[in-house]
Amino acid sequence: MEEITNQERRKFLLAGAGVAAASLLPAQVSAAQAKGTQGNSPASAALGTRKLGALEVSGIGLGVQNMSRTYTGAVPYRPEMLGVIRSAFDRGVTFFDAAEAYGPWEVERILGEGVAPFRDQVVIATKFGWNIDPETGKRRPGLNSRPKHIKLVVEAMLKRLKTDRIDLLYQHRVDPVVPIEDVAGAVKDLMNEGKVLHWGLSEMGVKTLRRAHAALPVAAVQSEYSMLWRGPEQQVIPTCEELGIGFVPWSPLGVQFLTGWIDAATTFAPGDFRSTETRFAPENLRHNVALVQLVQQWAERKGAAPAQIALAWLMAQKPWIVPIPGTTNKDHLLQNIGAVDVHFTRAEVAELSAAVAAIDIQGKRLPDAVQVYSDVEAPPKR
């Protein structure tokens, strides 16, 4: 009976998540919600801006990957997703992140429709690089960053996004058969045509990042980074600091782990990709929830939500780190934005970082079949 009771209690807590999120909002964000403010409003000023290279964006962005399909495989109601995007803008978010591969294509369509009323006031980021048939949208094996293909992909992106330029174009993964200098050359051609304004790389090898930046200045790197996965601290973030490149953490909330809604008893439904990550396997999850407990302790200490602690910690690492938490829920959006009002002293950052480092996360962040596409070095230019 105790197990059944706990399961029912968890369902009740999940049902009340939206109410809990709203109750944790800072007063100024709640006021902005009531007024329906615009991007150049006090809400935008409260959220602040950060620089990715020469590109200025809001202090927190919005990842829209799951707006076509969630972790569990559910398809969100499109009008609600448009509402989330527009609510984000009303509350000061000017940085929106998509990719050709999300859907494929559908997320770019949703984002394009969502930001259409205020396109010139926001920064659109999207990504190329997977081997997707430009006619059918079918995912084919491997990667494709051949210059001709990149240019075809960007033309299609512009149509889906309902825009004449992409503010930040990333190579989603490094193509192991195309020199990064050739990729940079294709992007430079697109910049000369006014179709791309800035570019970046995602999950690349550090040597490739240096070569890319030498060929064409890189504005931003996007890689997984959170309390749950701190790999970029070893080489990537120091390299970004040296070269003046901004850093955009994807999955800054550890695929919901750092929100506090996953515990040692959580299991994942068939089709939920988290079931393929060994860090969430039952034997590892029992150990790894120590990190969740730590975040919850700090949430109580700072009068914030766990997600806000996780995001504020990331922003406290460097002034040019801009997390892009994704959500399909307006209340969670508001909660995430509230992270800008959570502040740490230097001593608190050091204390929290030391406590995070003391927890040795068990299991891998990605399945081997996916991890193989990260940290790849492009072939030399002949």
C-alpha positions in Angstrom: 0.0 0.0 0.0 2.9 2.4 0.8 4.2 2.1 -2.8 0.7 2.9 -4.3 0.3 5.8 -1.9 3.6 7.3 -3.0 2.7 6.9 -6.7 -0.6 8.7 -6.2 1.1 11.4 -4.2 3.6 11.9 -7.1 0.7 12.2 -9.6 -0.8 14.9 -7.4 2.4 16.8 -7.1 2.9 16.7 -10.9 -0.6 18.0 -11.4 0.2 20.9 -9.2 3.5 21.8 -10.8 2.1 24.7 -12.6 0.6 26.2 -9.4 3.9 25.7 -7.6 5.8 27.3 -10.4 3.6 30.4 -10.4 4.0 30.8 -6.7 7.8 31.0 -7.0 7.8 33.8 -9.5 9.5 37.0 -8.5 7.0 39.9 -8.1 8.4 41.8 -11.1 7.9 38.9 -13.5 4.3 38.3 -12.2 3.6 42.0 -12.8 5.0 41.8 -16.4 2.7 38.8 -17.0 -0.3 40.9 -15.9 0.7 43.8 -18.2 1.6 41.7 -21.3 4.8 43.7 -21.8 6.9 43.9 -25.0 10.5 43.1 -25.8 11.7 46.7 -25.2 9.8 47.0 -22.0 10.8 46.9 -18.3 10.4 43.1 -18.5 13.2 43.0 -21.1 15.4 45.3 -19.0 14.8 43.1 -15.9 15.8 40.0 -17.8 19.0 41.7 -18.9 21.3 41.0 -21.9 24.4 39.0 -22.5 26.9 38.9 -25.4 27.7 35.9 -27.5 30.7 37.2 -29.3 29.3 40.4 -30.9 25.7 39.1 -30.7 23.6 40.5 -27.9 20.8 38.3 -26.6 18.5 38.1 -23.5 20.1 36.7 -20.4 18.1 33.5 -20.8 16.8 32.1 -24.0 14.1 29.6 -24.9 14.9 26.2 -26.5 11.9 25.2 -28.7 13.1 21.6 -29.6 10.2 19.8 -27.8 7.5 21.9 -29.3 6.9 19.4 -32.0 7.4 16.3 -29.8 8.1 16.0 -26.1 10.5 13.6 -24.3 7.7 11.1 -24.0 6.7 11.3 -27.6 3.5 13.4 -27.1 2.7 16.0 -29.7 2.0 19.4 -28.0 -1.0 21.5 -29.0 0.4 23.9 -31.6 -1.6 27.0 -30.5 -0.3 26.6 -27.0 3.3 26.4 -28.2 2.8 29.7 -30.1 1.5 31.1 -26.9 4.6 30.0 -25.0 6.8 31.6 -27.6 4.9 34.9 -27.5 4.7 34.8 -23.7 8.5 34.4 -23.6 8.9 37.5 -25.8 6.4 39.5 -23.7 8.6 38.8 -20.7 11.9 39.8 -22.2 13.2 36.7 -23.9 14.8 37.6 -27.3 16.8 34.5 -28.0 15.1 31.5 -29.5 16.8 28.2 -30.4 15.7 25.7 -33.0 17.3 23.3 -35.5 16.5 21.7 -38.9 16.7 18.3 -37.2 14.0 19.0 -34.7 10.9 17.5 -36.2 12.7 17.4 -38.7 11.7 20.9 -39.9 8.5 21.2 -37.8 10.1 23.2 -34.9 11.4 25.8 -37.3 7.9 26.2 -38.7 6.5 26.6 -35.2 9.2 29.1 -34.3 8.8 31.1 -37.5 5.0 31.4 -36.9 5.5 32.2 -33.2 7.9 35.1 -33.6 6.4 36.5 -36.8 4.7 39.5 -35.1 8.0 40.7 -33.6 10.7 39.1 -35.8 12.9 42.1 -35.9 13.1 42.3 -32.1 14.5 38.8 -31.5 17.5 36.6 -32.3 16.7 33.3 -34.1 19.3 30.5 -33.8 19.0 27.3 -35.8 21.3 24.5 -36.8 22.4 22.4 -39.9 24.5 19.4 -40.2 22.5 16.2 -40.0 22.0 14.2 -43.3 18.4 15.2 -43.9 16.9 14.8 -47.4 16.1 18.3 -48.5 13.1 17.1 -50.6 11.4 14.8 -48.1 12.7 15.7 -44.7 13.7 12.0 -44.1 16.6 11.4 -41.8 19.4 9.6 -43.6 22.4 8.0 -42.0 25.2 10.2 -40.7 26.0 13.9 -41.3 26.2 16.3 -44.2 28.0 19.6 -44.1 29.0 19.8 -47.7 29.0 23.5 -48.7 26.4 23.0 -51.4 24.1 21.2 -49.0 24.5 23.9 -46.3 23.3 26.5 -48.8 20.3 24.5 -49.8 19.4 23.9 -46.2 19.6 27.5 -45.3 17.3 28.5 -48.1 14.7 26.1 -46.8 15.3 27.3 -43.2 14.5 30.9 -44.2 11.2 29.8 -45.7 10.2 27.8 -42.7 11.3 30.5 -40.3 9.5 33.2 -42.3 12.5 35.4 -42.3 15.2 36.8 -44.6 18.1 36.0 -42.3 19.3 33.7 -39.6 20.8 35.6 -36.7 22.9 32.6 -35.4 23.6 29.5 -37.5 25.3 26.6 -35.9 26.9 23.5 -37.3 24.9 20.9 -35.3 27.6 18.3 -35.3 31.1 18.2 -37.0 31.1 16.3 -40.3 34.1 14.0 -40.1 34.7 14.2 -43.9 34.3 17.9 -44.5 37.1 20.3 -43.5 35.8 23.0 -41.1 37.4 25.6 -43.3 35.0 24.5 -46.1 32.1 24.8 -43.8 33.2 28.3 -42.7 33.6 29.3 -46.3 30.0 28.3 -47.1 28.7 30.2 -44.1 30.8 33.2 -45.1 29.2 33.2 -48.5 25.8 33.2 -46.8 26.9 36.1 -44.6 28.0 38.1 -47.7 24.5 37.5 -49.0 22.9 38.8 -45.8 21.2 35.4 -45.1 23.3 34.6 -42.0 24.6 37.1 -39.5 26.7 35.0 -37.0 27.7 31.4 -36.7 28.6 28.8 -34.2 29.4 25.2 -33.5 27.9 22.5 -31.3 29.5 19.6 -29.5 32.7 20.0 -31.6 36.3 19.0 -30.8 38.4 21.8 -29.4 40.9 21.8 -32.2 38.1 22.2 -34.7 36.7 25.1 -32.8 40.1 26.9 -33.0 40.3 26.2 -36.8 36.7 27.4 -37.3 37.3 30.6 -35.4 40.5 31.3 -37.3 38.6 30.8 -40.6 35.5 32.9 -39.6 35.0 34.3 -36.1 32.7 32.1 -34.1 30.0 33.8 -32.0 28.9 30.9 -29.9 29.4 27.3 -29.0 26.4 25.2 -27.9 27.0 22.0 -25.9 25.3 20.2 -23.1 26.3 21.8 -19.8 24.6 21.7 -16.4 25.2 20.6 -12.8 24.5 17.1 -14.2 27.1 17.3 -17.0 30.1 19.5 -16.5 32.3 18.2 -19.3 32.7 21.6 -21.1 34.6 23.0 -18.0 37.6 20.9 -18.9 38.5 22.4 -22.3 35.6 24.0 -24.2 34.7 26.8 -21.8 38.4 27.8 -21.2 38.8 27.9 -25.0 35.7 30.0 -25.4 37.0 32.4 -22.8 40.4 32.7 -24.5 38.9 33.4 -28.0 36.0 35.6 -26.9 33.3 33.1 -27.9 30.0 32.9 -26.1 28.6 29.6 -24.6 25.1 28.3 -24.8 24.3 25.3 -22.6 21.7 23.0 -24.0 19.8 20.9 -21.5 20.7 23.3 -18.7 18.2 21.5 -16.5 19.5 18.1 -17.1 16.5 16.9 -19.1 14.2 17.8 -16.2 16.5 16.1 -13.6 17.4 19.4 -11.9 13.8 20.6 -11.6 13.2 18.2 -8.7 10.5 16.2 -10.5 12.7 13.1 -10.9 13.5 10.9 -7.9 15.0 7.5 -7.3 11.7 5.8 -8.0 11.2 7.5 -11.4 10.9 5.2 -14.5 10.6 6.4 -18.0 8.0 5.3 -20.6 8.9 3.4 -23.7 10.1 5.9 -26.3 11.3 8.4 -23.8 15.0 8.9 -24.8 16.0 9.3 -21.2 15.5 5.6 -20.8 18.5 5.1 -23.1 20.8 7.2 -20.9 22.6 5.1 -18.3 22.8 8.0 -15.9 19.0 7.5 -15.4 19.2 3.7 -15.1 17.7 2.6 -11.8 21.0 1.5 -10.2 22.6 4.9 -11.1 19.6 7.1 -10.5 19.5 6.0 -6.8 23.0 7.5 -6.5 22.6 10.5 -8.7 19.5 11.9 -6.9 22.0 13.2 -4.3 22.5 16.1 -6.8 18.7 16.8 -6.9 18.7 16.8 -3.1 21.5 19.3 -3.1 19.7 21.6 -5.5 16.5 21.3 -3.4 18.5 22.3 -0.3 19.8 25.4 -2.0 16.3 26.2 -3.4 15.0 26.3 0.2 18.0 28.4 1.3 17.5 31.0 -1.5 13.7 31.0 -1.5 13.7 29.8 -5.1 12.6 26.8 -7.3 15.2 24.0 -7.9 15.2 24.9 -11.7 16.0 28.5 -10.8 19.0 27.4 -8.7 20.3 25.3 -11.6 20.0 28.1 -14.1 21.3 30.8 -11.8 24.4 28.7 -11.1 25.1 28.3 -14.8 24.8 32.1 -15.3 27.1 32.7 -12.4 29.9 30.8 -14.0 30.6 33.3 -16.8 28.9 36.5 -18.0 28.8 35.1 -21.5 27.0 31.9 -20.7 23.3 32.0 -21.9 21.2 28.9 -21.0 18.3 28.0 -23.2 15.9 25.9 -21.1 13.2 24.3 -23.2 9.6 24.0 -22.1 6.1 23.5 -23.5 4.5 24.9 -20.3 3.9 28.6 -19.7 4.2 28.3 -15.9 7.5 26.6 -16.2 8.6 29.3 -18.7 7.9 31.9 -16.1 9.7 30.0 -13.4 12.8 29.6 -15.6 12.9 33.3 -16.4 12.7 34.0 -12.7 16.2 32.5 -12.4 17.6 36.0 -13.3 16.5 37.2 -9.9 18.4 34.5 -8.0 21.8 35.8 -7.1 24.8 34.2 -5.5 27.8 35.8 -3.7 31.2 34.6 -4.8 31.4 32.6 -1.7 28.1 30.9 -2.4 29.1 30.1 -5.9 32.3 28.5 -4.7 30.4 26.6 -2.0 27.7 25.3 -4.3 30.2 24.4 -7.1 32.3 22.4 -4.6 29.3 20.5 -3.4 28.2 19.8 -7.0 31.8 18.5 -7.8 31.7 16.3 -4.8 28.9 14.2 -6.3 30.3 11.7 -8.7 27.5 11.2 -11.3 27.2 7.6 -12.3 26.4 6.5 -15.9 26.9 8.1 -19.3 25.2 11.3 -20.5 24.3 9.8 -23.9 24.1 6.4 -25.5 27.3 5.4 -27.4 25.5 5.7 -30.7 24.8 9.4 -30.0 27.9 10.2 -28.1 30.0 9.2 -31.2 28.9 12.4 -32.9 30.3 14.7 -30.1 33.9 15.9 -29.7 34.6 15.1 -33.3 37.5 16.8 -35.1 37.1 17.8 -38.7 39.6 16.5 -41.2 42.4 18.7 -42.3 42.1 21.1 -45.2 44.1 19.7 -48.1 
